[in-house]
């Protein structure tokens, strides 16, 4: 039997025993199961038992990767850095609740770390990537941003040329480039009315090329 389930059942049984004992001491009449209807269903009791006894099953998970589903989620994150919550759920065919629970355990165990990119919460294997790496990988997960970085990875380019290559308006590109400049990954050099962009971080460029080739 699963150790967690067995422990929950045991705690529930202990809780029931204490309730029966307390009721027996309070009255000389026979004890009937109806006396305990106020407790709720057995399922509710088993769920509350760890709280009653001051035990956290969550914190006692000393080997978090022993659980098959959790190991599958962890392995998927490791192979797909920057994947977001829904992406994990859809790729593995798991319910949102199941994914949410196991991600919580993995974060608590310091096996993964999360990064919010303004739109999605993205997950990474902890200790594998630098802050710059995480920022870049999160950006690559956005299609338009990835295309911009692909262009700049080849050579510096002017604003109007990038917009023409992507088939978007210069105004739309301005918003994208402003977001990229905030990360420090690119620099902008203005010459008259023209703006020329370049990748600013050599290590980021190497990582980007590595990721896009995989």
N, CA and C atoms as a LAMMPS dump frame, in Angstrom:
ITEM: TIMESTEP
0
ITEM: NUMBER OF ATOMS
642
ITEM: BOX BOUNDS ff ff ff
-5.0000000000000000e+02 5.0000000000000000e+02
-5.0000000000000000e+02 5.0000000000000000e+02
-5.0000000000000000e+02 5.0000000000000000e+02
ITEM: ATOMS id mol type element x y z
1 1 1 N 0.845 -1.2 0
2 1 2 C 0 0 0
3 1 3 C 0.88 1.248 0
4 2 1 N 0.479 2.268 -0.665
5 2 2 C 1.219 3.519 -0.679
6 2 3 C 1.429 4.007 0.749
7 3 1 N 2.674 4.377 1.079
8 3 2 C 3.004 4.771 2.454
9 3 3 C 2.162 5.946 2.939
10 4 1 N 1.926 6.923 2.052
11 4 2 C 1.153 8.103 2.434
12 4 3 C -0.293 7.72 2.759
13 5 1 N -0.876 6.83 1.923
14 5 2 C -2.253 6.391 2.155
15 5 3 C -2.34 5.636 3.465
16 6 1 N -1.353 4.742 3.698
17 6 2 C -1.36 3.949 4.923
18 6 3 C -1.267 4.841 6.158
19 7 1 N -0.404 5.851 6.096
20 7 2 C -0.256 6.759 7.23
21 7 3 C -1.521 7.561 7.466
22 8 1 N -2.177 7.98 6.387
23 8 2 C -3.415 8.745 6.514
24 8 3 C -4.5 7.908 7.181
25 9 1 N -4.605 6.63 6.756
26 9 2 C -5.603 5.719 7.346
27 9 3 C -5.318 5.503 8.829
28 10 1 N -4.027 5.34 9.149
29 10 2 C -3.653 5.131 10.546
30 10 3 C -4.007 6.342 11.404
31 11 1 N -3.723 7.522 10.889
32 11 2 C -4.038 8.741 11.641
33 11 3 C -5.543 8.917 11.808
34 12 1 N -6.288 8.561 10.745
35 12 2 C -7.741 8.64 10.828
36 12 3 C -8.267 7.693 11.896
37 13 1 N -7.678 6.473 11.941
38 13 2 C -8.105 5.484 12.935
39 13 3 C -7.81 5.97 14.348
40 14 1 N -6.641 6.564 14.531
41 14 2 C -6.291 7.099 15.852
42 14 3 C -7.235 8.213 16.277
43 15 1 N -7.6 9.053 15.304
44 15 2 C -8.522 10.145 15.606
45 15 3 C -9.882 9.6 16.019
46 16 1 N -10.377 8.588 15.281
47 16 2 C -11.656 7.955 15.623
48 16 3 C -11.598 7.346 17.027
49 17 1 N -10.454 6.72 17.332
50 17 2 C -10.302 6.094 18.649
51 17 3 C -10.408 7.127 19.761
52 18 1 N -9.765 8.278 19.548
53 18 2 C -9.828 9.338 20.565
54 18 3 C -11.24 9.868 20.737
55 19 1 N -11.972 10.001 19.608
56 19 2 C -13.341 10.496 19.68
57 19 3 C -14.229 9.511 20.414
58 20 1 N -14.05 8.207 20.106
59 20 2 C -14.844 7.174 20.783
60 20 3 C -14.558 7.19 22.288
61 21 1 N -13.279 7.321 22.625
62 21 2 C -12.898 7.313 24.039
63 21 3 C -13.493 8.507 24.773
64 22 1 N -13.439 9.66 24.138
65 22 2 C -13.979 10.872 24.77
66 22 3 C -15.48 10.758 24.962
67 23 1 N -16.185 10.202 23.995
68 23 2 C -17.634 10.056 24.087
69 23 3 C -18.006 9.043 25.154
70 24 1 N -17.217 7.968 25.254
71 24 2 C -17.487 6.929 26.249
72 24 3 C -17.355 7.48 27.668
73 25 1 N -16.374 8.341 27.858
74 25 2 C -16.17 8.933 29.189
75 25 3 C -17.255 9.924 29.548
76 26 1 N -17.887 10.503 28.56
77 26 2 C -18.879 11.546 28.803
78 26 3 C -20.269 10.99 29.073
79 27 1 N -20.484 9.718 28.803
80 27 2 C -21.832 9.175 28.934
81 27 3 C -21.77 7.692 29.254
82 28 1 N -22.743 7.177 30.043
83 28 2 C -22.794 5.751 30.374
84 28 3 C -23.637 4.97 29.381
85 29 1 N -24.349 5.667 28.454
86 29 2 C -25.218 4.948 27.52
87 29 3 C -24.39 4.28 26.428
88 30 1 N -24.937 3.29 25.75
89 30 2 C -24.22 2.618 24.66
90 30 3 C -23.817 3.629 23.586
91 31 1 N -22.713 3.346 22.915
92 31 2 C -22.199 4.216 21.855
93 31 3 C -22.656 3.691 20.508
94 32 1 N -23.247 4.572 19.736
95 32 2 C -23.714 4.207 18.398
96 32 3 C -22.954 5.025 17.363
97 33 1 N -22.86 4.449 16.151
98 33 2 C -22.144 5.152 15.089
99 33 3 C -22.786 6.501 14.775
100 34 1 N -24.108 6.616 14.991
101 34 2 C -24.802 7.876 14.713
102 34 3 C -24.295 9.009 15.592
103 35 1 N -23.642 8.639 16.705
104 35 2 C -23.107 9.666 17.594
105 35 3 C -21.993 10.473 16.929
106 36 1 N -21.456 9.906 15.87
107 36 2 C -20.286 10.536 15.263
108 36 3 C -20.588 11.119 13.894
109 37 1 N -21.87 11.336 13.589
110 37 2 C -22.242 11.9 12.299
111 37 3 C -21.722 13.314 12.129
112 38 1 N -21.513 14.019 13.251
113 38 2 C -21.032 15.398 13.153
114 38 3 C -19.603 15.458 12.643
115 39 1 N -18.887 14.329 12.683
116 39 2 C -17.51 14.319 12.214
117 39 3 C -17.452 14.465 10.702
118 40 1 N -18.453 13.982 9.995
119 40 2 C -18.441 14.025 8.528
120 40 3 C -18.032 12.674 7.985
121 41 1 N -17.803 12.627 6.719
122 41 2 C -17.439 11.387 6.045
123 41 3 C -16.053 10.938 6.457
124 42 1 N -15.75 9.644 6.246
125 42 2 C -14.441 9.098 6.562
126 42 3 C -13.366 9.782 5.738
127 43 1 N -13.746 10.129 4.501
128 43 2 C -12.793 10.807 3.621
129 43 3 C -12.389 12.161 4.188
130 44 1 N -13.379 12.9 4.717
131 44 2 C -13.08 14.205 5.313
132 44 3 C -12.223 14.039 6.556
133 45 1 N -12.528 13.005 7.332
134 45 2 C -11.792 12.784 8.564
135 45 3 C -10.351 12.418 8.276
136 46 1 N -10.147 11.522 7.305
137 46 2 C -8.785 11.101 6.98
138 46 3 C -7.959 12.267 6.474
139 47 1 N -8.625 13.201 5.797
140 47 2 C -7.918 14.375 5.277
141 47 3 C -7.537 15.337 6.395
142 48 1 N -8.388 15.385 7.435
143 48 2 C -8.128 16.324 8.523
144 48 3 C -7.263 15.721 9.615
145 49 1 N -7.115 14.392 9.622
146 49 2 C -6.377 13.729 10.687
147 49 3 C -4.961 14.239 10.854
148 50 1 N -4.195 14.421 9.779
149 50 2 C -2.831 14.929 9.962
150 50 3 C -2.802 16.282 10.632
151 51 1 N -3.81 17.118 10.366
152 51 2 C -3.862 18.441 10.97
153 51 3 C -4.163 18.322 12.453
154 52 1 N -5.108 17.426 12.807
155 52 2 C -5.496 17.228 14.2
156 52 3 C -4.304 16.777 15.031
157 53 1 N -3.481 15.895 14.458
158 53 2 C -2.371 15.325 15.203
159 53 3 C -1.063 16.085 15.013
160 54 1 N -1.124 17.195 14.256
161 54 2 C 0.071 18.005 14.077
162 54 3 C 1.091 17.394 13.147
163 55 1 N 0.642 16.599 12.168
164 55 2 C 1.547 15.941 11.238
165 55 3 C 1.281 16.435 9.839
166 56 1 N 2.302 16.711 9.098
167 56 2 C 2.165 17.139 7.703
168 56 3 C 2.719 16.071 6.795
169 57 1 N 1.841 15.416 6.015
170 57 2 C 2.294 14.415 5.066
171 57 3 C 3.161 15.059 4.002
172 58 1 N 2.809 16.289 3.677
173 58 2 C 3.54 17.005 2.628
174 58 3 C 5.002 17.182 3.026
175 59 1 N 5.227 17.558 4.284
176 59 2 C 6.587 17.83 4.713
177 59 3 C 7.372 16.555 4.972
178 60 1 N 6.692 15.396 5.094
179 60 2 C 7.376 14.145 5.375
180 60 3 C 7.78 13.404 4.115
181 61 1 N 7.574 14.04 2.952
182 61 2 C 7.932 13.387 1.693
183 61 3 C 9.439 13.506 1.505
184 62 1 N 10.198 12.572 2.166
185 62 2 C 11.651 12.648 2.138
186 62 3 C 12.221 12.261 0.788
187 63 1 N 11.51 11.484 0.005
188 63 2 C 11.959 11.051 -1.31
189 63 3 C 10.899 11.447 -2.347
190 64 1 N 10.82 12.738 -2.683
191 64 2 C 9.744 13.213 -3.562
192 64 3 C 9.725 12.574 -4.941
193 65 1 N 10.873 12.123 -5.438
194 65 2 C 10.913 11.546 -6.786
195 65 3 C 10.608 10.047 -6.795
196 66 1 N 10.267 9.496 -5.624
197 66 2 C 9.845 8.096 -5.572
198 66 3 C 8.439 7.909 -6.145
199 67 1 N 7.689 9.008 -6.217
200 67 2 C 6.321 8.947 -6.729
201 67 3 C 6.362 9.026 -8.269
202 68 1 N 5.807 8.032 -8.982
203 68 2 C 5.928 7.949 -10.446
204 68 3 C 5.442 9.186 -11.201
205 69 1 N 4.267 9.702 -10.85
206 69 2 C 3.729 10.871 -11.551
207 69 3 C 4.603 12.089 -11.32
208 70 1 N 5.067 12.25 -10.099
209 70 2 C 5.921 13.389 -9.774
210 70 3 C 7.248 13.303 -10.519
211 71 1 N 7.792 12.104 -10.62
212 71 2 C 9.036 11.899 -11.363
213 71 3 C 8.834 12.226 -12.834
214 72 1 N 7.675 11.857 -13.37
215 72 2 C 7.37 12.154 -14.772
216 72 3 C 7.315 13.656 -15.014
217 73 1 N 6.682 14.385 -14.1
218 73 2 C 6.588 15.843 -14.217
219 73 3 C 7.971 16.474 -14.109
220 74 1 N 8.747 16.013 -13.154
221 74 2 C 10.1 16.55 -12.962
222 74 3 C 10.962 16.3 -14.204
223 75 1 N 10.887 15.111 -14.756
224 75 2 C 11.675 14.761 -15.941
225 75 3 C 11.263 15.608 -17.136
226 76 1 N 9.967 15.885 -17.246
227 76 2 C 9.48 16.696 -18.364
228 76 3 C 9.996 18.133 -18.254
229 77 1 N 10.005 18.667 -17.047
230 77 2 C 10.535 20.021 -16.825
231 77 3 C 12.026 20.054 -17.14
232 78 1 N 12.734 19.02 -16.736
233 78 2 C 14.17 18.942 -16.971
234 78 3 C 14.476 18.928 -18.467
235 79 1 N 13.642 18.23 -19.227
236 79 2 C 13.853 18.122 -20.675
237 79 3 C 13.276 19.306 -21.437
238 80 1 N 12.366 20.048 -20.81
239 80 2 C 11.714 21.187 -21.468
240 80 3 C 11.761 22.414 -20.568
241 81 1 N 12.942 22.968 -20.316
242 81 2 C 13.053 24.123 -19.419
243 81 3 C 12.205 25.295 -19.894
244 82 1 N 11.512 25.906 -18.96
245 82 2 C 10.67 27.047 -19.295
246 82 3 C 9.248 26.678 -19.661
247 83 1 N 8.903 25.402 -19.56
248 83 2 C 7.53 24.997 -19.872
249 83 3 C 6.601 25.583 -18.822
250 84 1 N 5.408 25.966 -19.235
251 84 2 C 4.475 26.547 -18.264
252 84 3 C 3.482 25.496 -17.772
253 85 1 N 2.707 25.898 -16.797
254 85 2 C 1.797 25.001 -16.083
255 85 3 C 0.865 24.219 -17.019
256 86 1 N 0.184 24.938 -17.9
257 86 2 C -0.759 24.29 -18.81
258 86 3 C -0.041 23.359 -19.772
259 87 1 N 1.164 23.766 -20.157
260 87 2 C 1.937 22.938 -21.079
261 87 3 C 2.247 21.574 -20.483
262 88 1 N 2.564 21.553 -19.19
263 88 2 C 2.835 20.288 -18.502
264 88 3 C 1.58 19.429 -18.467
265 89 1 N 0.476 20.05 -18.096
266 89 2 C -0.799 19.34 -17.99
267 89 3 C -1.203 18.711 -19.321
268 90 1 N -1.098 19.494 -20.398
269 90 2 C -1.51 19.009 -21.718
270 90 3 C -0.55 17.963 -22.268
271 91 1 N 0.742 18.175 -22.09
272 91 2 C 1.731 17.255 -22.648
273 91 3 C 1.68 15.881 -21.98
274 92 1 N 1.443 15.864 -20.676
275 92 2 C 1.44 14.6 -19.94
276 92 3 C 0.048 14.013 -19.743
277 93 1 N -0.978 14.755 -20.181
278 93 2 C -2.341 14.253 -20.04
279 93 3 C -2.788 14.14 -18.597
280 94 1 N -2.347 15.093 -17.766
281 94 2 C -2.694 15.08 -16.347
282 94 3 C -3.637 16.227 -16.02
283 95 1 N -4.473 16.037 -15.027
284 95 2 C -5.407 17.076 -14.637
285 95 3 C -4.664 18.246 -14.012
286 96 1 N -5.299 19.411 -14.059
287 96 2 C -4.701 20.619 -13.498
288 96 3 C -4.411 20.435 -12.01
289 97 1 N -5.338 19.826 -11.291
290 97 2 C -5.162 19.629 -9.857
291 97 3 C -3.963 18.748 -9.53
292 98 1 N -3.8 17.67 -10.283
293 98 2 C -2.685 16.751 -10.064
294 98 3 C -1.353 17.461 -10.31
295 99 1 N -1.276 18.192 -11.417
296 99 2 C -0.04 18.911 -11.755
297 99 3 C 0.276 19.96 -10.694
298 100 1 N -0.739 20.69 -10.286
299 100 2 C -0.544 21.743 -9.286
300 100 3 C -0.005 21.162 -7.982
301 101 1 N -0.567 20.049 -7.553
302 101 2 C -0.131 19.417 -6.305
303 101 3 C 1.334 18.984 -6.386
304 102 1 N 1.691 18.265 -7.454
305 102 2 C 3.049 17.741 -7.571
306 102 3 C 4.082 18.849 -7.787
307 103 1 N 3.702 19.907 -8.487
308 103 2 C 4.613 21.043 -8.639
309 103 3 C 4.909 21.675 -7.285
310 104 1 N 3.878 21.743 -6.442
311 104 2 C 4.065 22.283 -5.094
312 104 3 C 5.058 21.458 -4.29
313 105 1 N 4.956 20.132 -4.399
314 105 2 C 5.878 19.247 -3.684
315 105 3 C 7.301 19.421 -4.209
316 106 1 N 7.441 19.507 -5.523
317 106 2 C 8.763 19.653 -6.139
318 106 3 C 9.411 20.991 -5.773
319 107 1 N 8.607 22.061 -5.727
320 107 2 C 9.142 23.363 -5.32
321 107 3 C 9.547 23.33 -3.853
322 108 1 N 8.705 22.702 -3.017
323 108 2 C 8.989 22.604 -1.583
324 108 3 C 10.279 21.823 -1.339
325 109 1 N 10.537 20.833 -2.193
326 109 2 C 11.739 20.01 -2.063
327 109 3 C 12.959 20.653 -2.726
328 110 1 N 12.767 21.866 -3.267
329 110 2 C 13.855 22.614 -3.925
330 110 3 C 14.429 21.861 -5.12
331 111 1 N 13.571 21.137 -5.833
332 111 2 C 14.006 20.434 -7.038
333 111 3 C 13.746 21.251 -8.296
334 112 1 N 12.778 22.16 -8.229
335 112 2 C 12.477 23.028 -9.362
336 112 3 C 12.323 24.463 -8.873
337 113 1 N 12.413 25.392 -9.8
338 113 2 C 12.178 26.798 -9.48
339 113 3 C 11.226 27.371 -10.513
340 114 1 N 10.479 28.399 -10.141
341 114 2 C 9.48 28.988 -11.037
342 114 3 C 9.854 30.423 -11.376
343 115 1 N 9.488 30.822 -12.591
344 115 2 C 9.753 32.183 -13.063
345 115 3 C 8.503 32.696 -13.761
346 116 1 N 8.025 33.868 -13.342
347 116 2 C 6.847 34.47 -13.976
348 116 3 C 7.317 35.48 -15.008
349 117 1 N 6.944 35.273 -16.275
350 117 2 C 7.424 36.139 -17.351
351 117 3 C 6.44 37.24 -17.733
352 118 1 N 5.434 37.451 -16.896
353 118 2 C 4.432 38.47 -17.176
354 118 3 C 3.156 37.894 -17.752
355 119 1 N 3.259 36.701 -18.31
356 119 2 C 2.089 36.03 -18.872
357 119 3 C 1.905 34.632 -18.291
358 120 1 N 3.02 33.919 -18.126
359 120 2 C 2.955 32.541 -17.652
360 120 3 C 3.975 32.29 -16.549
361 121 1 N 3.646 31.345 -15.698
362 121 2 C 4.59 30.875 -14.697
363 121 3 C 5.334 29.699 -15.314
364 122 1 N 6.635 29.826 -15.445
365 122 2 C 7.438 28.823 -16.126
366 122 3 C 8.351 28.113 -15.126
367 123 1 N 8.611 26.833 -15.403
368 123 2 C 9.333 26.008 -14.442
369 123 3 C 10.67 25.517 -15.003
370 124 1 N 11.656 25.447 -14.092
371 124 2 C 13.012 25.051 -14.453
372 124 3 C 13.574 24.111 -13.396
373 125 1 N 14.497 23.256 -13.816
374 125 2 C 15.219 22.44 -12.852
375 125 3 C 16.086 23.375 -12.009
376 126 1 N 15.995 23.261 -10.725
377 126 2 C 16.69 24.183 -9.832
378 126 3 C 18.2 23.966 -9.872
379 127 1 N 18.949 25.072 -9.892
380 127 2 C 20.392 24.993 -9.833
381 127 3 C 21.073 24.761 -11.169
382 128 1 N 20.301 24.635 -12.235
383 128 2 C 20.873 24.338 -13.548
384 128 3 C 21.099 25.594 -14.375
385 129 1 N 20.259 26.607 -14.175
386 129 2 C 20.303 27.802 -15.01
387 129 3 C 20.537 29.064 -14.176
388 130 1 N 21.246 30.015 -14.781
389 130 2 C 21.441 31.313 -14.137
390 130 3 C 20.187 32.157 -14.348
391 131 1 N 20.147 33.299 -13.69
392 131 2 C 19.01 34.205 -13.847
393 131 3 C 18.876 34.667 -15.297
394 132 1 N 20.008 34.939 -15.939
395 132 2 C 19.994 35.347 -17.343
396 132 3 C 19.48 34.219 -18.234
397 133 1 N 19.927 32.997 -17.938
398 133 2 C 19.465 31.839 -18.7
399 133 3 C 17.948 31.707 -18.63
400 134 1 N 17.427 31.827 -17.411
401 134 2 C 15.987 31.67 -17.19
402 134 3 C 15.207 32.738 -17.948
403 135 1 N 15.72 33.972 -17.909
404 135 2 C 15.063 35.065 -18.629
405 135 3 C 15.056 34.797 -20.129
406 136 1 N 16.186 34.367 -20.654
407 136 2 C 16.3 34.114 -22.085
408 136 3 C 15.41 32.956 -22.519
409 137 1 N 15.443 31.874 -21.773
410 137 2 C 14.622 30.711 -22.124
411 137 3 C 13.146 31.069 -22.105
412 138 1 N 12.741 31.858 -21.11
413 138 2 C 11.342 32.283 -21.034
414 138 3 C 10.963 33.117 -22.251
415 139 1 N 11.881 33.979 -22.691
416 139 2 C 11.625 34.801 -23.873
417 139 3 C 11.499 33.938 -25.127
418 140 1 N 12.354 32.935 -25.232
419 140 2 C 12.337 32.071 -26.405
420 140 3 C 11.001 31.347 -26.537
421 141 1 N 10.354 31.118 -25.399
422 141 2 C 9.066 30.428 -25.424
423 141 3 C 7.972 31.26 -26.097
424 142 1 N 8.226 32.556 -26.278
425 142 2 C 7.287 33.418 -26.998
426 142 3 C 7.712 33.452 -28.469
427 143 1 N 6.805 33.12 -29.359
428 143 2 C 7.146 32.943 -30.776
429 143 3 C 7.781 34.181 -31.403
430 144 1 N 7.158 35.353 -31.245
431 144 2 C 7.683 36.569 -31.874
432 144 3 C 9.046 36.933 -31.313
433 145 1 N 9.199 36.836 -29.995
434 145 2 C 10.479 37.153 -29.372
435 145 3 C 11.568 36.208 -29.862
436 146 1 N 11.227 34.934 -29.985
437 146 2 C 12.201 33.95 -30.469
438 146 3 C 12.667 34.291 -31.882
439 147 1 N 11.761 34.76 -32.72
440 147 2 C 12.111 35.129 -34.089
441 147 3 C 13.044 36.344 -34.098
442 148 1 N 12.783 37.305 -33.211
443 148 2 C 13.642 38.493 -33.121
444 148 3 C 15.055 38.088 -32.704
445 149 1 N 15.142 37.237 -31.696
446 149 2 C 16.447 36.804 -31.208
447 149 3 C 17.178 35.967 -32.248
448 150 1 N 16.426 35.222 -33.05
449 150 2 C 17.036 34.432 -34.12
450 150 3 C 17.708 35.35 -35.135
451 151 1 N 17.032 36.441 -35.465
452 151 2 C 17.595 37.416 -36.406
453 151 3 C 18.854 38.05 -35.828
454 152 1 N 18.779 38.471 -34.552
455 152 2 C 19.906 39.157 -33.931
456 152 3 C 21.067 38.211 -33.628
457 153 1 N 20.773 36.924 -33.505
458 153 2 C 21.839 35.949 -33.269
459 153 3 C 22.742 35.819 -34.491
460 154 1 N 22.212 36.159 -35.648
461 154 2 C 22.978 36.084 -36.896
462 154 3 C 23.81 37.342 -37.103
463 155 1 N 23.204 38.492 -36.84
464 155 2 C 23.916 39.766 -36.968
465 155 3 C 23.037 40.889 -36.432
466 156 1 N 23.639 42.057 -36.232
467 156 2 C 22.866 43.227 -35.806
468 156 3 C 21.901 43.605 -36.924
469 157 1 N 20.783 44.226 -36.549
470 157 2 C 19.78 44.566 -37.569
471 157 3 C 19.047 45.84 -37.191
472 158 1 N 18.593 46.539 -38.226
473 158 2 C 17.839 47.778 -38.031
474 158 3 C 16.372 47.463 -37.723
475 159 1 N 15.769 48.389 -37.031
476 159 2 C 14.368 48.266 -36.602
477 159 3 C 13.452 47.947 -37.788
478 160 1 N 13.539 48.725 -38.852
479 160 2 C 12.642 48.557 -39.986
480 160 3 C 12.854 47.21 -40.678
481 161 1 N 14.126 46.733 -40.706
482 161 2 C 14.425 45.457 -41.347
483 161 3 C 13.845 44.282 -40.544
484 162 1 N 13.93 44.393 -39.233
485 162 2 C 13.357 43.345 -38.368
486 162 3 C 11.834 43.307 -38.542
487 163 1 N 11.216 44.489 -38.545
488 163 2 C 9.755 44.556 -38.715
489 163 3 C 9.337 43.945 -40.038
490 164 1 N 10.078 44.238 -41.111
491 164 2 C 9.751 43.68 -42.428
492 164 3 C 9.922 42.163 -42.438
493 165 1 N 10.955 41.678 -41.794
494 165 2 C 11.204 40.235 -41.743
495 165 3 C 10.1 39.494 -41.006
496 166 1 N 9.576 40.124 -39.955
497 166 2 C 8.534 39.483 -39.139
498 166 3 C 7.129 39.722 -39.692
499 167 1 N 7.023 40.696 -40.599
500 167 2 C 5.705 41.016 -41.144
501 167 3 C 4.805 41.703 -40.138
502 168 1 N 5.399 42.525 -39.268
503 168 2 C 4.603 43.27 -38.298
504 168 3 C 4.906 44.758 -38.461
505 169 1 N 4.081 45.593 -37.858
506 169 2 C 4.276 47.038 -37.979
507 169 3 C 5.456 47.49 -37.124
508 170 1 N 6.099 48.599 -37.49
509 170 2 C 7.195 49.135 -36.671
510 170 3 C 6.752 49.434 -35.241
511 171 1 N 5.488 49.859 -35.099
512 171 2 C 4.972 50.166 -33.763
513 171 3 C 4.884 48.9 -32.891
514 172 1 N 4.432 47.811 -33.515
515 172 2 C 4.328 46.553 -32.777
516 172 3 C 5.712 46.054 -32.384
517 173 1 N 6.676 46.235 -33.264
518 173 2 C 8.035 45.812 -32.968
519 173 3 C 8.643 46.653 -31.849
520 174 1 N 8.301 47.926 -31.801
521 174 2 C 8.829 48.806 -30.749
522 174 3 C 8.487 48.253 -29.374
523 175 1 N 7.254 47.793 -29.197
524 175 2 C 6.842 47.218 -27.904
525 175 3 C 7.699 45.995 -27.578
526 176 1 N 7.898 45.121 -28.552
527 176 2 C 8.699 43.916 -28.345
528 176 3 C 10.141 44.265 -27.961
529 177 1 N 10.714 45.229 -28.662
530 177 2 C 12.103 45.588 -28.402
531 177 3 C 12.264 46.261 -27.037
532 178 1 N 11.272 47.025 -26.628
533 178 2 C 11.323 47.644 -25.302
534 178 3 C 11.344 46.592 -24.195
535 179 1 N 10.589 45.517 -24.393
536 179 2 C 10.584 44.425 -23.424
537 179 3 C 11.945 43.743 -23.38
538 180 1 N 12.533 43.558 -24.553
539 180 2 C 13.842 42.908 -24.621
540 180 3 C 14.932 43.772 -23.994
541 181 1 N 14.852 45.082 -24.203
542 181 2 C 15.866 45.985 -23.648
543 181 3 C 15.845 45.969 -22.12
544 182 1 N 14.679 45.767 -21.534
545 182 2 C 14.564 45.718 -20.076
546 182 3 C 15.35 44.551 -19.486
547 183 1 N 15.508 43.488 -20.267
548 183 2 C 16.229 42.306 -19.786
549 183 3 C 17.74 42.487 -19.87
550 184 1 N 18.196 43.463 -20.647
551 184 2 C 19.629 43.672 -20.818
552 184 3 C 20.25 42.756 -21.851
553 185 1 N 19.431 41.988 -22.552
554 185 2 C 19.95 41.043 -23.541
555 185 3 C 20.288 41.709 -24.873
556 186 1 N 19.723 42.881 -25.124
557 186 2 C 20.013 43.564 -26.374
558 186 3 C 20.389 45.019 -26.108
559 187 1 N 21.063 45.616 -27.073
560 187 2 C 21.383 47.039 -27.013
561 187 3 C 20.82 47.708 -28.256
562 188 1 N 20.53 48.985 -28.147
563 188 2 C 19.993 49.753 -29.274
564 188 3 C 20.904 50.937 -29.551
565 189 1 N 21.279 51.092 -30.809
566 189 2 C 22.134 52.202 -31.223
567 189 3 C 21.386 53.043 -32.252
568 190 1 N 21.157 54.297 -31.913
569 190 2 C 20.377 55.16 -32.795
570 190 3 C 21.285 55.985 -33.695
571 191 1 N 20.982 55.945 -35.004
572 191 2 C 21.703 56.738 -35.994
573 191 3 C 20.672 57.518 -36.802
574 192 1 N 20.528 58.791 -36.5
575 192 2 C 19.481 59.569 -37.151
576 192 3 C 18.13 59.058 -36.709
577 193 1 N 17.315 58.666 -37.689
578 193 2 C 15.983 58.135 -37.365
579 193 3 C 15.991 56.608 -37.313
580 194 1 N 17.129 56.021 -37.59
581 194 2 C 17.232 54.557 -37.604
582 194 3 C 17.785 54.034 -36.279
583 195 1 N 17.274 52.87 -35.874
584 195 2 C 17.736 52.22 -34.649
585 195 3 C 18.264 50.836 -35.015
586 196 1 N 19.475 50.558 -34.561
587 196 2 C 20.1 49.273 -34.851
588 196 3 C 20.24 48.469 -33.556
589 197 1 N 19.817 47.198 -33.596
590 197 2 C 19.824 46.353 -32.403
591 197 3 C 20.897 45.269 -32.509
592 198 1 N 21.449 44.928 -31.35
593 198 2 C 22.441 43.854 -31.272
594 198 3 C 22.216 43.078 -29.982
595 199 1 N 22.622 41.801 -29.977
596 199 2 C 22.593 41.04 -28.736
597 199 3 C 23.729 41.537 -27.856
598 200 1 N 23.438 41.719 -26.591
599 200 2 C 24.384 42.347 -25.674
600 200 3 C 25.215 41.34 -24.886
601 201 1 N 24.711 40.132 -24.723
602 201 2 C 25.337 39.163 -23.838
603 201 3 C 25.86 37.974 -24.644
604 202 1 N 27.161 37.797 -24.683
605 202 2 C 27.767 36.7 -25.447
606 202 3 C 27.321 35.34 -24.926
607 203 1 N 27.26 35.197 -23.612
608 203 2 C 26.823 33.928 -23.033
609 203 3 C 25.377 33.636 -23.373
610 204 1 N 24.552 34.68 -23.371
611 204 2 C 23.147 34.513 -23.735
612 204 3 C 23.033 34.071 -25.186
613 205 1 N 23.872 34.627 -26.038
614 205 2 C 23.871 34.251 -27.457
615 205 3 C 24.22 32.773 -27.61
616 206 1 N 25.232 32.325 -26.877
617 206 2 C 25.639 30.922 -26.954
618 206 3 C 24.51 29.997 -26.492
619 207 1 N 23.859 30.385 -25.401
620 207 2 C 22.755 29.574 -24.889
621 207 3 C 21.608 29.544 -25.883
622 208 1 N 21.297 30.7 -26.455
623 208 2 C 20.202 30.759 -27.414
624 208 3 C 20.471 29.852 -28.62
625 209 1 N 21.67 29.908 -29.13
626 209 2 C 22.026 29.064 -30.279
627 209 3 C 21.945 27.583 -29.917
628 210 1 N 22.375 27.253 -28.688
629 210 2 C 22.317 25.873 -28.235
630 210 3 C 20.881 25.381 -28.145
631 211 1 N 20.021 26.204 -27.559
632 211 2 C 18.622 25.806 -27.366
633 211 3 C 17.881 25.68 -28.688
634 212 1 N 18.154 26.588 -29.614
635 212 2 C 17.427 26.555 -30.889
636 212 3 C 17.921 25.441 -31.799
637 213 1 N 19.073 24.87 -31.505
638 213 2 C 19.588 23.777 -32.317
639 213 3 C 19.137 22.415 -31.803
640 214 1 N 18.674 22.387 -30.549
641 214 2 C 18.275 21.103 -29.934
642 214 3 C 16.934 20.627 -30.509
